[in-house]
Amino acid sequence: MRVKKVLFIAALLFFSFNLPAQTVKAGAELTGAYLPLIQEKRVAVMTNQTGRVGDEHLVDLLIRNNVDLVGIFSPEHGFRGTADAGEHVASSVDEKTGVPVWSLYGGGGGKPSADKMRTFDVLLFDLQDVGLRFYTYYASMARLMDACAEHNKKMIVLDRPNPNGFYVDGPILDMKHKSGVGWLPIPVVHGMTLGELALMINGEKWLPQGRICDVTVIPCENYTHQTKYELPVAPSPNLPNTQSIYLYPSTCLFEGTVMSLGRGTSFPFQAYGHPNFKGSGFSFTPRSVPGAKNPPLLNRKCYGVDLRNVSYEQIWEYGFDLSYVIDAYKNLKMGDKFFTNFFEKLVGVDYIRQDIIAGKSAREIKEKWFCDVLRFKQQRRPYLLYEE
């Protein structure tokens, strides 16, 4: 009898370890959870090329289900996701559906006008984020939450997994450096989905004048914060693959220096270089390409470091890693001229530039934000929708 019991347990263990992992479902796929909430309502959506529901775009799904879709808000990079970072994007009409597209990057400070807000009853928000403080989609969400709060409109966030959602790293933003690439007092890598962040924005009263948005989050299924989720669609033109998304927290800092991080090549955020970089056999030349029409160091041959073969495990181990910037800083021997004023907007604090110039190591600097990470993890806990 005991032998049979042991065999039975062994069989159970075998099958449990060999069962296929449950497929993660984004909020947009759970139509039964949100379509009833928007019936007989005038609906606007905030989305872009990442708003996929299987093989169909959310906009097409809504039209097919006879939803009264009155307009599409578009974020940085536009509705189709092809515009350069920060590029002015004009409003237009979606050719396929005839629905007007209202750009939040066409001027006006990123908030819709009162006239636009009067045209709808409910705003559906569906964007694929990558979990970084300097990635602008969460700031667009915060501005739309504020507009909905001001105009008494309902907002529904169709949540999506965070591909960098399995860790928290970096200093909390010093709000004196608040900008379009640093909107909230959160670490560089916040480890939250946009749905969780929407709940935190309300709970921490981060909207102006302490306004509260009437927001409902449609959570993902079969997702936890330890899920390694690879995106089915590139979230923006210069994050073309998983390698770029994992390196992005660290290599984006080159935007605040004299270096190129590979914009204008086929491997943006996966390399760094400069015409005067010494001792490297690797080179690349940034060109004008869609999504990077005028990249830094355009048409100049850059020597530097290729990060395309760095393993995922190594990237995960080091997290938000200053060693690349420190390596380039030491190589160019330019002193403070290596940095631009944009650097503090990205890192969010004053001490990182100062410590790099003082010769401190990446590990020594990282120790300074250790308490920031612990404090933020505690602060965010009430708003988490998924197991840590």
N, C-alpha and C positions, 0 to 999 in steps of 0.2 A: 504493500500500500504506500509506504514511504517513497519507494522508487518511482511509482506512478506519479505521486505528488511532485517530486523533484523534476521529473520529465515534463509534467504539465507546466510548472513554473518556467522551466528552461524554454519551452515552446513559446510561452507568452512573451518572455524577454526577447526571443529571436524575432518574433513578429513585430513587437513594438519598436525594435531598433531598425527593422527593415521596412516599416510602413513609410510611404512617401510623405514628406513634410506638407503640412496644410498650406494651401496657396493663400498668400496675403491678398486681401481684397481692400481696395481703396474705398473711401466713403462714397464716391461717385457711382461705384458699382452696386451699391445697396439701394436701388431705386425705390424699393418698397418703404424705405425709411424716410425719404424726403419728397417724393412726388405727391403724396397726400397732403403735405404741408403747403404746397404751392398751387393746388388746384383752385381755379377761378381767381387767381391773383395775377397782377401785372408783375412780371419777373425780369430782373436784370441779372446778368452773370458777370463775374470777374474771372477771367480765365485766359489761357493761351494755348500753345500747341501741346502742352502737357496734360490738358484736360481730357484725357482719353478714358473711355468706358469700354474696355475690350478693344475691338477694332473700330469703334465709332467715337466721334467727338461728342462731348457733353452737349454742345449746342445742337448738333444734329439729333441727338437723343431727345432733347426737350421739344424740338420742333415736331419730331415723329410722334411724341406723346401729347400733341396739341396744347402744349404749354404756351401761354401768352407771353412770349419773349420779346421784350420791348427794346433791349439794348445790351451790348457787350462792352464791359470795361476792359481795357488792356493795360498790362503793367509795363515795366522796363522791358525793352526788346520787342514790344508790340504783340499783337494778337497771334501772329504767325511765328514769333520768336526769332526774327532774323535781323533786327536792328542792333546797332552797336550799343555798348554800355553807355547809359546816360543820354543816348541820342534823342533829339526831339522827334516825336512820332505823331504824325497828323491823324486826326480822326477820319473815319472812312465808312464804307459799307461792306459787310461780308458778302463777297460775290456769290457764294453758294446759297445763302439763305435770304439775303436781302436785309438782314438785321443790321442796324447802325452799330458801328464800333466806335466807342468813346475812349480816346487815349488819355491815360493819366500822366503821360510824358509829353503832352502837347502844350505845356504851360499851365499856370493856375495853381502851382504848388502841390500838385499831386492829389488834390481833393476835388470831387465833382462839384459842379455849380448847383445852386439851389434849383434851377430849372430842370437839370438832369434828375435830381433827387425826387422831384415831384412826379416824374413819369412812371415810377414803379412802386410796388408795395413791399416786395421781398427781394433781397440781394443774395444770390447763390455765389459762394466764393470757392473756386477750385483751381489752385495752383500747386505745382510740385516744387517744394522748397528743398534746399540742401543743408539747412541747419546752421548757417553762419550769420553772425551779427552784421557782417558787411554785405550780405546778399539781400537785395532790396525788396523781395516779395513780402516779407513780414511787415516792413514799413508801409507798403501799400495797403496791406490788410489793416494795420492800425489806423491809417488815415480814413479808410472806408468805414471802419467801425465808428470812428468819431463822427463822420458825416451821417451815418445811420442813427447814431445817438442824438445828434442835433435835430434830425428831421423825423424822429420817431418811426424809423423803418426797421423791419425785421431782417436779420442777417443769418444765413445758414452756411456754415463752413463744412464743405465736403473734405474730410481729412485725408491726407496721404502720408505714407511712411517717410521718415527722415533717413536718408542714406548715411548721414553722420550722426544718427541718433543714439549711438551706443556709448558715447562718452561726453563729458563736459570738460572744457579746458580753456585757459586764457583768462586774462583779467576782465573784471566787470567794467563797462564803459564809464569813464569819468564824464558826466553829462556836460561839462564845459566843451567837450569835443563832439557833442551831438551834431549829426549831419545826415545826409541821405544814405550814408553807408554805416551809420551808427545811430539808431533811433531810440533804443531802449536801454536801461541799465542792466544789461545781461552780458555774460562772457562771450568771447569770440566764438566758441563752440558751445551752444546752449543745450544741445541734446534733446530738444523738444520738437514735436510736430506743430504745424501751424494751428491746429485745433486746440492743442494744449496751451499754446502761447496766447491764443485769443481769450481763453478762460483766465489766464494769468494777467493779461492786460486789464480785464474787468476787475479781477479780484484785488490787484495791487493799485487800482485806480490810476493807471498810467495815461489815460486819455486826458486831454486838457480840461481844466475845471472839475476834474473828478467825474466826468460823464461816464455813464454805463451804457453799453450797447446791448440791445436785446438779441443775444446770439445763441444759436443752437449748433452744436457740433455733431456731425454724423461720423462716428469713429470708424477706423479701419477694423477689419476682422483678421484674426490670426497673426497679429503683429505685436511684438514686444520691443523694448528698447535694446534688446540684444540681437534682434533680427538684422542680419546683413542683407539689406535690400538694394538690389541693383535696378536702376531706373530704366524703364522700357523706352523712354523718350528723353532726348537731351533737354535739360531744363533751360538752357540758354546757349547762344552760338559758341561760346568759348569754354564750355564744359561738355565736350563731346563724348566722354566715356567715364567709366568708373575710376580709372586711375587719376584723371583730372579732378574728379569730385573729392577723392580722398586726399589729394595733395593740396587742394584749394585753400584750406585754412592757413597753411604755411607759405605757399608760393604767392598768394594774393598780396602779401606784404611788399613784394617787389613793385607793386603799383605805386608805392610811396617812396621809390628810389629811382636812381638813374638807369636801372637795369631793364632788360626785356625779360618777360616771363613766357615768351613764346607766342604772344598774340601775333597774328599774321603768318602763322605756320599751321601745320596739321596737328600740332601737339601743344596747344596753349595750356598754361599752368603745369606743364610737365617738363619744363626745362628753364634754365635762366642763363643769361649771357650778356656780354657787352663787348664792343669792339676792342676795348683795352684790357679785357680779362686775360691773365697770364697763365701759362702752363697747361693749357687744355688743347687736346686734339679734336674736340667736338665743336662744331660750328653750325650756325643756321642764319638765315637772312630773312627778317620779317618783310612780308609783302602786303600790299593792299588786297584784302579778300573780303567776301561777304561776312558781316559780323565784326570785322576789324578793318575798317576802311583806311584808317590812319594810325596804325599801331606805333608804339614807341620804337625808336631806332629804325624807322621805315627804310628799307633798301640798304641797310648797313650790315655788313657781315659781323656777326657776334660770335665770340668764343665763350664757352662756358661749360655747364654741367647738364647732362641728359638724365632725367629722373624716370624715364619711361619703364625702366627695368627694376626699379625699387619695388620690393615685394609689398603686398597689402599688409602682411604681418608686421613688417618694419614700420610702415606708415602708422598703423594702429598703435604700435608700441610707443612711438614718440609723440603722437597726437599733434597738438599745435606746437610746431617745431621751429625755433628761431635759428637753428644751425645753418640753414641755407643762406639766410640773410647775413649772418655773421661771417660765413665763408666768403661771400661776395664782397662784403665790407672790407675784410682784411686783404683780399686780393687786389682791389682797386686802389687802396691807399689814398682815398680822397678826403678822409675825415668827414666832417659834418656835411660837406657838399654831396656826399653819397645819398643823403636823404632829401625828400621834398616835404613841404608842409602837409601833404596828404598822408604821410606816414602815421601821424598821431590820430588822424580820423580813423584809420584802419585798426591800429592796435588799441586805441581808446584811452591810453594813459601816457604820461610824460616820461616815466622812468625807463621804458624799454630802449628808446634811442640813447638816453644818457648812459645806460649800463653797457650797451654795445660799444659806444665810444670809449667807455672806461675799461674795456677789455674783459668784461665778465662773460662767462660761458653761458650757453643756452640753459644748462641745468641750473646754474646759480640764479638766473633771471626767472626761470619757471617757478622756483621756490617762493618767489614773492607773491604769486597769485594763487598759491595753494589754499589759503584761507578764503579767497574769493570763490573758488570752486565749491568748497564745503558749504559756505554760506548760501550760495545760489541753489545748490542741490536741496538744502533744507527749505529754502523759500519757495521753490517750485513744486515741492511734493504734493500740496493740496490740489494741484491742477493737473497732475498726470493722469492720463486715461489708460495708459498701458503699463504693464509690469516692467520694473526696472531690471 
